[in-house]
Amino acid sequence: MRISALTAQAVPWKNGGGVTRELAVHKEGGRMVWRLSLAEIAQSGPFSAFPGLARIHCVVEGAGHTLSNDSTQLEARPLEPLCFDGGTNLDCRLRDGPCRAFNVIYDPTQVTAEPKVLAEGPVPDAEGRQVLFVVSGSVEMAGTDRLGPGEGVVTESAVSAVITGGGAVIQVRFLPV
């Protein structure tokens, strides 16, 4: 399944403090297993909490921000995936202006999610369901087409693909619990 932040509709955040572009949602038995989105973070403020779910948050544009509360401080830096409890109440403080972040929200009782940032070259073999999201450069998919920045693919199995143009791609593998 192909995904694109270029055509996805902007929807308000759960807490109303910004917008996100929902890229894909996978449900089983009426329950969300995982959701992919690209958030536009234009101002500092509260971060939406998702009790019972886990999060992966990766800044793809801008200098990033700090997520914190009285007992936690997480530094969101460009192309460094943060994995944390989605139910944690956090405040977001922008580092140096607006940014965008690729997000994965998932149910840790159903799947685990493993993020990696890949650089130019062949995409490593990965069994099972995975997501490739192009941050920069492009991905040449064998036998299909080319994906550019803001585009991606969700696959059920290993893909034959090459990252070109000095690219950076976020890969997330979903594994059953």
NUBA-364031 format. One record per residue (C-alpha): chain; x, y, z; residue in three letters; residue number from 1. Coordinates in Angstrom, 3 decimals. Layout:
N
ROVO | mol | xx | yy | zz | type | seq
ROVO | A | X | Y | Z | ALA | NUM
...
END
This chain:
177
ROVO | mol | xx | yy | zz | type | seq
ROVO | A | 0.000 | 0.000 | 0.000 | MET | 1
ROVO | A | 1.399 | 3.368 | -1.013 | ARG | 2
ROVO | A | 1.153 | 6.296 | 1.429 | ILE | 3
ROVO | A | 1.655 | 10.018 | 0.819 | SER | 4
ROVO | A | 1.803 | 13.060 | 3.093 | ALA | 5
ROVO | A | 1.476 | 15.122 | -0.088 | LEU | 6
ROVO | A | -2.172 | 14.105 | -0.573 | THR | 7
ROVO | A | -3.268 | 13.148 | 2.975 | ALA | 8
ROVO | A | -5.851 | 15.470 | 4.513 | GLN | 9
ROVO | A | -4.735 | 17.576 | 7.505 | ALA | 10
ROVO | A | -6.768 | 16.753 | 10.649 | VAL | 11
ROVO | A | -6.633 | 18.452 | 14.081 | PRO | 12
ROVO | A | -4.583 | 16.826 | 16.826 | TRP | 13
ROVO | A | -6.439 | 14.964 | 19.541 | LYS | 14
ROVO | A | -5.725 | 17.914 | 21.888 | ASN | 15
ROVO | A | -6.435 | 20.587 | 19.239 | GLY | 16
ROVO | A | -2.920 | 22.064 | 19.388 | GLY | 17
ROVO | A | -1.908 | 21.421 | 15.783 | GLY | 18
ROVO | A | -2.571 | 19.250 | 12.736 | VAL | 19
ROVO | A | -1.426 | 15.888 | 11.474 | THR | 20
ROVO | A | -1.711 | 14.090 | 8.163 | ARG | 21
ROVO | A | -2.881 | 10.533 | 8.730 | GLU | 22
ROVO | A | -1.001 | 8.256 | 6.343 | LEU | 23
ROVO | A | -2.330 | 4.787 | 7.235 | ALA | 24
ROVO | A | -4.240 | 2.948 | 9.953 | VAL | 25
ROVO | A | -4.319 | -0.802 | 10.551 | HIS | 26
ROVO | A | -7.184 | -2.243 | 12.607 | LYS | 27
ROVO | A | -8.020 | -5.775 | 13.666 | GLU | 28
ROVO | A | -11.354 | -6.706 | 15.230 | GLY | 29
ROVO | A | -12.363 | -3.037 | 15.265 | GLY | 30
ROVO | A | -9.309 | -2.075 | 17.370 | ARG | 31
ROVO | A | -6.438 | 0.065 | 16.144 | MET | 32
ROVO | A | -3.193 | -1.903 | 15.926 | VAL | 33
ROVO | A | -1.117 | 0.979 | 14.535 | TRP | 34
ROVO | A | -1.413 | 4.402 | 12.905 | ARG | 35
ROVO | A | 1.115 | 6.359 | 10.813 | LEU | 36
ROVO | A | 1.014 | 10.146 | 10.558 | SER | 37
ROVO | A | 3.053 | 13.238 | 9.792 | LEU | 38
ROVO | A | 2.543 | 15.970 | 12.408 | ALA | 39
ROVO | A | 3.094 | 19.674 | 11.856 | GLU | 40
ROVO | A | 4.330 | 21.199 | 15.121 | ILE | 41
ROVO | A | 4.011 | 24.973 | 14.750 | ALA | 42
ROVO | A | 4.063 | 26.026 | 18.409 | GLN | 43
ROVO | A | 5.070 | 24.845 | 21.857 | SER | 44
ROVO | A | 2.348 | 23.360 | 24.052 | GLY | 45
ROVO | A | 0.800 | 20.149 | 25.381 | PRO | 46
ROVO | A | 1.511 | 16.905 | 23.537 | PHE | 47
ROVO | A | -1.457 | 14.556 | 22.943 | SER | 48
ROVO | A | -1.524 | 11.520 | 25.258 | ALA | 49
ROVO | A | -2.659 | 8.097 | 24.029 | PHE | 50
ROVO | A | -3.142 | 5.904 | 27.140 | PRO | 51
ROVO | A | -2.492 | 2.198 | 26.566 | GLY | 52
ROVO | A | -0.545 | 2.846 | 23.357 | LEU | 53
ROVO | A | 3.148 | 3.264 | 22.523 | ALA | 54
ROVO | A | 4.708 | 5.915 | 20.286 | ARG | 55
ROVO | A | 7.572 | 6.377 | 17.887 | ILE | 56
ROVO | A | 8.255 | 10.041 | 17.091 | HIS | 57
ROVO | A | 10.892 | 11.105 | 14.555 | CYS | 58
ROVO | A | 11.568 | 14.721 | 13.528 | VAL | 59
ROVO | A | 11.885 | 14.909 | 9.728 | VAL | 60
ROVO | A | 12.020 | 18.691 | 9.242 | GLU | 61
ROVO | A | 13.207 | 21.514 | 11.519 | GLY | 62
ROVO | A | 15.477 | 21.541 | 14.578 | ALA | 63
ROVO | A | 13.187 | 19.474 | 16.798 | GLY | 64
ROVO | A | 11.915 | 19.985 | 20.319 | HIS | 65
ROVO | A | 11.958 | 18.804 | 23.925 | THR | 66
ROVO | A | 9.139 | 16.685 | 25.381 | LEU | 67
ROVO | A | 9.004 | 16.884 | 29.150 | SER | 68
ROVO | A | 7.061 | 16.695 | 32.404 | ASN | 69
ROVO | A | 8.160 | 16.772 | 36.070 | ASP | 70
ROVO | A | 9.981 | 13.427 | 35.810 | SER | 71
ROVO | A | 10.823 | 12.978 | 32.097 | THR | 72
ROVO | A | 12.786 | 14.862 | 29.457 | GLN | 73
ROVO | A | 13.026 | 13.524 | 25.904 | LEU | 74
ROVO | A | 15.020 | 15.305 | 23.205 | GLU | 75
ROVO | A | 13.422 | 15.003 | 19.755 | ALA | 76
ROVO | A | 16.210 | 15.595 | 17.254 | ARG | 77
ROVO | A | 16.160 | 15.282 | 13.451 | PRO | 78
ROVO | A | 16.193 | 11.670 | 12.230 | LEU | 79
ROVO | A | 16.608 | 10.188 | 15.739 | GLU | 80
ROVO | A | 13.478 | 8.101 | 16.475 | PRO | 81
ROVO | A | 12.133 | 8.440 | 20.032 | LEU | 82
ROVO | A | 10.213 | 5.473 | 21.464 | CYS | 83
ROVO | A | 8.037 | 6.145 | 24.516 | PHE | 84
ROVO | A | 4.788 | 5.392 | 26.354 | ASP | 85
ROVO | A | 1.971 | 7.114 | 24.479 | GLY | 86
ROVO | A | 0.025 | 7.640 | 27.704 | GLY | 87
ROVO | A | 2.654 | 9.920 | 29.223 | THR | 88
ROVO | A | 1.482 | 13.525 | 29.632 | ASN | 89
ROVO | A | 4.197 | 15.652 | 28.040 | LEU | 90
ROVO | A | 4.717 | 19.298 | 27.180 | ASP | 91
ROVO | A | 6.444 | 20.171 | 23.877 | CYS | 92
ROVO | A | 8.943 | 23.056 | 23.653 | ARG | 93
ROVO | A | 10.187 | 23.824 | 20.144 | LEU | 94
ROVO | A | 13.966 | 24.136 | 19.839 | ARG | 95
ROVO | A | 14.239 | 26.650 | 16.986 | ASP | 96
ROVO | A | 10.958 | 27.175 | 15.172 | GLY | 97
ROVO | A | 8.354 | 24.832 | 13.682 | PRO | 98
ROVO | A | 9.080 | 21.236 | 12.777 | CYS | 99
ROVO | A | 7.444 | 18.140 | 11.300 | ARG | 100
ROVO | A | 7.565 | 14.655 | 12.752 | ALA | 101
ROVO | A | 6.747 | 11.176 | 11.463 | PHE | 102
ROVO | A | 4.718 | 9.343 | 14.105 | ASN | 103
ROVO | A | 3.770 | 5.751 | 14.757 | VAL | 104
ROVO | A | 1.166 | 5.086 | 17.444 | ILE | 105
ROVO | A | 0.650 | 1.395 | 18.160 | TYR | 106
ROVO | A | -0.873 | -1.090 | 20.584 | ASP | 107
ROVO | A | 2.051 | -2.815 | 22.358 | PRO | 108
ROVO | A | -0.221 | -5.715 | 23.388 | THR | 109
ROVO | A | -0.635 | -6.624 | 19.692 | GLN | 110
ROVO | A | 2.672 | -5.665 | 18.002 | VAL | 111
ROVO | A | 6.138 | -4.351 | 18.643 | THR | 112
ROVO | A | 7.506 | -1.666 | 16.338 | ALA | 113
ROVO | A | 11.197 | -1.277 | 15.503 | GLU | 114
ROVO | A | 12.304 | 1.988 | 13.858 | PRO | 115
ROVO | A | 15.505 | 2.607 | 11.893 | LYS | 116
ROVO | A | 16.715 | 5.481 | 9.761 | VAL | 117
ROVO | A | 18.295 | 4.197 | 6.565 | LEU | 118
ROVO | A | 20.797 | 6.023 | 4.345 | ALA | 119
ROVO | A | 21.616 | 5.688 | 0.643 | GLU | 120
ROVO | A | 21.972 | 2.138 | -0.651 | GLY | 121
ROVO | A | 19.943 | -1.079 | -0.678 | PRO | 122
ROVO | A | 17.074 | -1.374 | 1.800 | VAL | 123
ROVO | A | 17.965 | -4.263 | 4.159 | PRO | 124
ROVO | A | 15.802 | -7.384 | 3.977 | ASP | 125
ROVO | A | 13.069 | -7.397 | 6.596 | ALA | 126
ROVO | A | 10.471 | -10.110 | 7.075 | GLU | 127
ROVO | A | 6.895 | -9.292 | 8.035 | GLY | 128
ROVO | A | 5.015 | -6.018 | 7.793 | ARG | 129
ROVO | A | 7.151 | -2.912 | 7.381 | GLN | 130
ROVO | A | 6.841 | 0.757 | 6.496 | VAL | 131
ROVO | A | 9.288 | 2.794 | 4.425 | LEU | 132
ROVO | A | 8.801 | 6.588 | 4.593 | PHE | 133
ROVO | A | 11.026 | 8.813 | 2.423 | VAL | 134
ROVO | A | 12.397 | 11.883 | 4.220 | VAL | 135
ROVO | A | 14.853 | 12.944 | 1.495 | SER | 136
ROVO | A | 16.209 | 11.560 | -1.753 | GLY | 137
ROVO | A | 14.135 | 8.758 | -3.242 | SER | 138
ROVO | A | 13.432 | 5.040 | -3.063 | VAL | 139
ROVO | A | 13.541 | 2.995 | -6.253 | GLU | 140
ROVO | A | 11.157 | 0.044 | -5.829 | MET | 141
ROVO | A | 12.007 | -2.988 | -7.976 | ALA | 142
ROVO | A | 9.323 | -3.612 | -10.573 | GLY | 143
ROVO | A | 7.106 | -0.718 | -9.486 | THR | 144
ROVO | A | 8.049 | 2.911 | -9.236 | ASP | 145
ROVO | A | 9.930 | 5.627 | -7.413 | ARG | 146
ROVO | A | 8.964 | 7.194 | -4.090 | LEU | 147
ROVO | A | 9.998 | 10.763 | -3.262 | GLY | 148
ROVO | A | 10.037 | 12.850 | -0.060 | PRO | 149
ROVO | A | 6.775 | 12.585 | 1.884 | GLY | 150
ROVO | A | 5.854 | 9.299 | 0.222 | GLU | 151
ROVO | A | 6.153 | 5.747 | 1.412 | GLY | 152
ROVO | A | 4.921 | 2.205 | 1.306 | VAL | 153
ROVO | A | 3.498 | -0.354 | 3.742 | VAL | 154
ROVO | A | 4.399 | -3.919 | 2.760 | THR | 155
ROVO | A | 3.626 | -7.373 | 4.124 | GLU | 156
ROVO | A | 7.029 | -8.795 | 3.215 | SER | 157
ROVO | A | 10.603 | -7.940 | 2.287 | ALA | 158
ROVO | A | 11.007 | -5.454 | -0.565 | VAL | 159
ROVO | A | 13.692 | -5.047 | -3.162 | SER | 160
ROVO | A | 14.431 | -1.331 | -3.030 | ALA | 161
ROVO | A | 17.336 | 1.093 | -3.190 | VAL | 162
ROVO | A | 17.627 | 4.515 | -1.530 | ILE | 163
ROVO | A | 19.159 | 7.060 | -3.920 | THR | 164
ROVO | A | 19.956 | 10.760 | -4.141 | GLY | 165
ROVO | A | 21.677 | 10.940 | -0.741 | GLY | 166
ROVO | A | 18.366 | 9.949 | 0.798 | GLY | 167
ROVO | A | 17.134 | 9.257 | 4.298 | ALA | 168
ROVO | A | 14.275 | 6.799 | 4.843 | VAL | 169
ROVO | A | 12.481 | 5.803 | 8.034 | ILE | 170
ROVO | A | 11.876 | 2.054 | 8.213 | GLN | 171
ROVO | A | 9.493 | 0.669 | 10.824 | VAL | 172
ROVO | A | 9.073 | -3.098 | 11.240 | ARG | 173
ROVO | A | 5.932 | -4.427 | 12.939 | PHE | 174
ROVO | A | 6.313 | -7.777 | 14.684 | LEU | 175
ROVO | A | 3.602 | -9.778 | 16.436 | PRO | 176
ROVO | A | 3.849 | -9.911 | 20.227 | VAL | 177
END
